[in-house]
């Protein structure tokens, strides 16, 4: 596992970027017709949410 040593301000910026990405993925998932691609996007969204949760756990 990779450990990131981020200053609090850096962590905050990184978390905001990830939150924006999750919001963008929600829109893209809703607009995607391909079921296979939609599932890949959902998997990516779940992974990003886990990363975000790991920030709040620390």
Secondary structure, DSSP 8 states (H G I E B T S, - for coil): -------HHHHHHHHHHHHHHHHHHHHHHHH---HHHHHHHHHHHHHHHHHHHHHHH-
